Amino acid sequence: MTGFARRERQYPWGTLAWEIRTVNHRFLEVGCRLPEEFRGAEGRFRQAIAGAARRGKIDCSLLYRPNAAPAALDVDDALLETLAARARQIATLAGGAARIDVIDMLRWPGVVRDAGRDLTPLQEAAQGLLAEALADLAKFRDSEGARLQEALAQRCDGLLDFAARVVQRLPEVRARIHAKLRERVAEIAANADPGRLEQELAILAQRLDVDEEIDRLRGHVAEVRKTFGGDEPAGRRLDFLMQELNREANTLSSKSQDIETTRAAVDMKVLIEQMREQVQNVE
């Protein structure tokens, strides 16, 4: 489910800001962009995010702005030397078109280390701020979920309305089919066995009967509505129910011997496709 949240706070040592974006995805995929000072807490951050969402692609960014530069810096000489060598090699291959920027090299993760500084307070503050951002995200997603539930409920009503129209026309459709078959049989064989004729009509009526499809469709709609009040994630269950609804609509269309029934089946499939697209947003 799509969502967005941002939390920013100032501390004595600087400013932290979390920004979280979520988009639709079949599974849970978490991406974190963190400053070097917070790499050691990435596992805890990911665990907190996974506890707040079970489905979707989630991108999290943490911004850190210190109030002042550290008094002492420790440079990883081996890493810096490796970067410089590679930069010179690339510049040579580029024919002098590239230049080496020392400041950019110092910004490379791990080159400059904050000497002797305890990063625990920073990481704990980021953890607490992340919890607040996730709470805001949950509110955003709950609000969107309520809108999705309303849209799905309206389409469920539409499916039941089309199903009622089909049921209402069934007696007329059956009577018309029987009359047409009797006329054709009378043209072919005037002395046809009435008992055999009734038997063939019963078999044909069974093939054309859509009562079971209508009953199953209504049952699936009831299951969709039932998921609205549940506490468990409903996305995968709704995915399955959309497949079942579509199967019943297809069967209804294939059995149809009436233009109005066919139109109703097509309208059902349109509604189901709209629901299927919306269900992709549901966790």
C-alpha positions as CSV (number, residue, x, y, z in Angstrom):
1,M,0.0,0.0,0.0
2,T,1.3,3.4,-0.8
3,G,2.2,5.7,2.0
4,F,4.5,8.5,3.1
5,A,5.9,9.8,6.4
6,R,8.6,12.2,7.5
7,R,9.9,13.0,11.0
8,E,12.6,15.5,11.8
9,R,14.1,16.6,15.1
10,Q,16.9,18.7,16.4
11,Y,19.3,17.4,19.1
12,P,22.2,19.0,21.0
13,W,24.6,17.4,18.6
14,G,22.7,17.9,15.3
15,T,19.5,17.1,13.3
16,L,18.0,13.8,12.3
17,A,15.3,13.3,9.7
18,W,13.6,10.1,8.6
19,E,11.7,9.9,5.3
20,I,9.7,6.8,4.5
21,R,7.9,6.0,1.2
22,T,6.0,2.9,0.4
23,V,4.6,1.6,-2.9
24,N,2.8,-1.5,-4.0
25,H,4.7,-4.8,-4.2
26,R,3.7,-8.4,-3.9
27,F,6.2,-9.0,-1.1
28,L,8.1,-7.0,1.5
29,E,11.2,-5.2,0.1
30,V,13.0,-2.8,2.4
31,G,15.7,-0.3,1.2
32,C,17.6,1.9,3.7
33,R,19.9,4.8,2.9
34,L,21.9,5.7,6.0
35,P,24.8,7.9,6.8
36,E,28.0,6.1,7.8
37,E,27.5,6.8,11.5
38,F,24.4,4.7,11.5
39,R,25.5,1.7,9.5
40,G,26.0,-0.3,12.7
41,A,22.3,0.0,13.6
42,E,20.9,-0.9,10.1
43,G,19.8,-4.4,11.3
44,R,17.7,-2.9,14.1
45,F,16.2,-0.3,11.7
46,R,15.2,-3.0,9.2
47,Q,13.7,-5.1,11.9
48,A,11.5,-2.2,13.1
49,I,10.4,-1.5,9.6
50,A,9.6,-5.2,8.9
51,G,7.5,-5.2,12.1
52,A,5.4,-2.3,10.8
53,A,4.6,-3.6,7.4
54,R,4.2,-7.1,5.9
55,R,3.9,-6.2,2.2
56,G,5.1,-3.4,-0.1
57,K,8.3,-1.8,-1.3
58,I,9.6,0.5,1.4
59,D,12.3,3.1,0.9
60,C,13.7,4.7,4.0
61,S,16.2,7.6,4.1
62,L,17.9,9.0,7.2
63,L,19.4,12.5,7.0
64,Y,22.0,13.5,9.6
65,R,23.3,17.1,9.9
66,P,25.8,17.5,12.7
67,N,26.0,20.9,14.4
68,A,29.8,21.1,14.1
69,A,32.6,19.2,12.6
70,P,34.3,16.7,14.9
71,A,37.5,18.0,16.6
72,A,39.6,15.0,15.5
73,L,39.2,12.8,12.4
74,D,40.7,9.5,11.7
75,V,41.4,8.7,8.1
76,D,41.6,5.2,6.7
77,D,44.9,5.6,4.9
78,A,44.7,2.2,3.2
79,L,41.2,2.8,1.8
80,L,42.2,6.3,0.7
81,E,45.3,5.1,-1.1
82,T,43.2,2.5,-2.9
83,L,40.7,5.1,-4.0
84,A,43.4,7.5,-5.1
85,A,45.0,4.7,-7.2
86,R,41.8,3.8,-8.9
87,A,40.9,7.4,-9.5
88,R,44.2,8.0,-11.2
89,Q,43.7,4.9,-13.3
90,I,40.3,6.1,-14.4
91,A,41.6,9.6,-15.1
92,T,44.3,8.0,-17.4
93,L,41.7,5.9,-19.2
94,A,39.6,9.0,-19.7
95,G,42.5,10.8,-21.4
96,G,42.7,13.6,-18.9
97,A,39.0,14.4,-19.1
98,A,38.4,13.4,-15.6
99,R,39.9,15.1,-12.5
100,I,40.4,13.9,-9.0
101,D,38.5,15.8,-6.3
102,V,40.0,15.3,-2.9
103,I,36.9,16.4,-1.1
104,D,34.8,13.8,-2.9
105,M,37.3,11.1,-1.9
106,L,37.1,12.1,1.7
107,R,33.3,11.8,1.5
108,W,33.6,8.2,0.4
109,P,32.0,5.9,3.1
110,G,34.6,4.7,5.6
111,V,37.5,7.0,4.5
112,V,36.9,9.5,7.3
113,R,36.1,8.1,10.7
114,D,35.0,10.0,13.7
115,A,37.8,9.2,16.1
116,G,36.8,7.8,19.4
117,R,33.2,9.1,19.3
118,D,30.4,7.1,21.0
119,L,27.7,6.7,18.3
120,T,25.3,4.9,20.6
121,P,23.3,8.0,21.5
122,L,22.9,9.0,17.8
123,Q,21.7,5.5,16.9
124,E,19.3,5.3,19.8
125,A,17.9,8.7,18.9
126,A,17.4,7.6,15.3
127,Q,15.7,4.4,16.5
128,G,13.2,6.4,18.5
129,L,12.6,8.9,15.7
130,L,12.1,5.9,13.3
131,A,9.3,4.5,15.5
132,E,7.5,7.9,15.4
133,A,7.8,8.0,11.6
134,L,6.5,4.4,11.3
135,A,3.5,5.4,13.5
136,D,2.8,8.3,11.1
137,L,3.1,5.9,8.2
138,A,0.6,3.5,9.7
139,K,-1.9,6.3,10.1
140,F,-1.4,7.3,6.5
141,R,-1.8,3.7,5.3
142,D,-4.9,3.2,7.5
143,S,-6.5,6.3,6.0
144,E,-5.8,5.0,2.5
145,G,-7.0,1.6,3.5
146,A,-10.4,3.0,4.6
147,R,-10.7,4.6,1.1
148,L,-9.8,1.4,-0.6
149,Q,-12.3,-0.5,1.6
150,E,-15.1,1.9,0.6
151,A,-14.2,1.5,-3.1
152,L,-14.1,-2.3,-2.9
153,A,-17.4,-2.3,-1.0
154,Q,-19.1,-0.3,-3.7
155,R,-17.9,-2.7,-6.4
156,C,-19.1,-5.7,-4.3
157,D,-22.5,-4.0,-4.3
158,G,-22.3,-3.7,-8.1
159,L,-21.4,-7.4,-8.5
160,L,-24.5,-8.4,-6.4
161,D,-26.7,-6.0,-8.4
162,F,-25.6,-7.6,-11.7
163,A,-26.0,-11.1,-10.2
164,A,-29.6,-10.2,-9.2
165,R,-30.4,-9.0,-12.7
166,V,-29.2,-12.4,-14.1
167,V,-31.3,-14.3,-11.6
168,Q,-34.3,-12.2,-12.4
169,R,-34.0,-13.1,-16.1
170,L,-33.4,-16.8,-15.7
171,P,-37.1,-17.9,-15.9
172,E,-37.7,-16.0,-19.1
173,V,-34.4,-17.2,-20.6
174,R,-35.2,-20.8,-19.8
175,A,-38.7,-20.6,-21.1
176,R,-37.5,-19.1,-24.4
177,I,-34.8,-21.8,-24.8
178,H,-37.3,-24.6,-24.2
179,A,-39.8,-23.1,-26.6
180,K,-37.1,-22.7,-29.3
181,L,-35.9,-26.3,-28.8
182,R,-39.4,-27.7,-29.0
183,E,-40.0,-25.8,-32.3
184,R,-36.8,-27.2,-33.8
185,V,-37.6,-30.8,-32.6
186,A,-41.1,-30.4,-34.1
187,E,-39.6,-29.4,-37.4
188,I,-37.2,-32.4,-37.4
189,A,-39.3,-35.2,-36.1
190,A,-43.0,-34.7,-35.5
191,N,-43.2,-38.2,-33.9
192,A,-40.4,-37.7,-31.4
193,D,-40.6,-39.5,-28.1
194,P,-42.0,-37.0,-25.5
195,G,-40.1,-38.7,-22.7
196,R,-36.8,-38.6,-24.5
197,L,-37.5,-35.0,-25.5
198,E,-38.0,-34.0,-21.9
199,Q,-34.8,-35.8,-20.9
200,E,-32.8,-34.0,-23.5
201,L,-34.3,-30.7,-22.4
202,A,-33.4,-31.4,-18.8
203,I,-29.8,-32.2,-19.8
204,L,-29.5,-29.0,-21.8
205,A,-31.1,-27.0,-19.1
206,Q,-28.5,-28.3,-16.7
207,R,-25.7,-27.3,-19.0
208,L,-27.1,-23.8,-19.3
209,D,-27.9,-23.5,-15.6
210,V,-26.0,-20.7,-13.9
211,D,-27.4,-21.0,-10.4
212,E,-24.2,-22.5,-9.0
213,E,-22.1,-19.8,-10.5
214,I,-24.3,-17.1,-9.1
215,D,-24.3,-18.8,-5.6
216,R,-20.5,-19.1,-5.7
217,L,-20.1,-15.5,-6.8
218,R,-22.2,-14.3,-4.0
219,G,-20.2,-16.4,-1.6
220,H,-16.9,-14.9,-2.8
221,V,-18.4,-11.4,-2.4
222,A,-19.3,-12.3,1.2
223,E,-15.7,-13.5,1.8
224,V,-14.4,-10.2,0.4
225,R,-16.5,-8.3,2.8
226,K,-15.5,-10.5,5.6
227,T,-11.9,-9.6,5.2
228,F,-12.7,-6.0,5.8
229,G,-13.3,-6.6,9.5
230,G,-10.3,-8.9,10.1
231,D,-7.1,-8.0,11.9
232,E,-4.8,-10.1,9.7
233,P,-3.2,-8.9,6.4
234,A,-5.8,-9.4,3.7
235,G,-3.9,-8.7,0.5
236,R,-3.1,-12.3,-0.5
237,R,-6.5,-13.6,0.4
238,L,-8.1,-10.9,-1.7
239,D,-5.8,-11.7,-4.6
240,F,-7.2,-15.3,-4.5
241,L,-10.8,-14.1,-4.2
242,M,-10.4,-11.9,-7.2
243,Q,-9.3,-15.0,-9.2
244,E,-12.3,-16.9,-8.1
245,L,-14.7,-14.1,-8.9
246,N,-13.2,-13.8,-12.3
247,R,-13.6,-17.5,-12.9
248,E,-17.3,-17.4,-12.0
249,A,-17.9,-14.4,-14.3
250,N,-16.1,-16.2,-17.2
251,T,-18.2,-19.3,-16.7
252,L,-21.4,-17.2,-16.5
253,S,-20.4,-15.6,-19.8
254,S,-19.7,-18.9,-21.5
255,K,-23.0,-20.4,-20.5
256,S,-25.0,-17.4,-21.4
257,Q,-27.7,-17.8,-24.1
258,D,-29.1,-14.3,-23.5
259,I,-27.6,-10.9,-24.6
260,E,-28.6,-9.2,-21.3
261,T,-26.9,-12.0,-19.3
262,T,-23.8,-11.7,-21.4
263,R,-23.7,-7.9,-20.9
264,A,-24.1,-8.4,-17.1
265,A,-21.2,-10.9,-17.1
266,V,-19.0,-8.5,-19.0
267,D,-19.9,-5.7,-16.6
268,M,-19.0,-8.0,-13.7
269,K,-15.6,-8.7,-15.3
270,V,-14.9,-5.0,-15.6
271,L,-15.8,-4.5,-11.9
272,I,-13.6,-7.5,-10.9
273,E,-10.7,-6.1,-12.9
274,Q,-11.0,-2.8,-11.1
275,M,-11.1,-4.6,-7.8
276,R,-8.1,-6.6,-8.7
277,E,-6.1,-3.5,-9.4
278,Q,-7.1,-1.9,-6.1
279,V,-6.3,-5.1,-4.2
280,Q,-2.7,-4.8,-5.2
281,N,-2.6,-1.8,-2.8
282,V,-3.8,-3.9,0.1
283,E,-1.3,-5.3,2.6
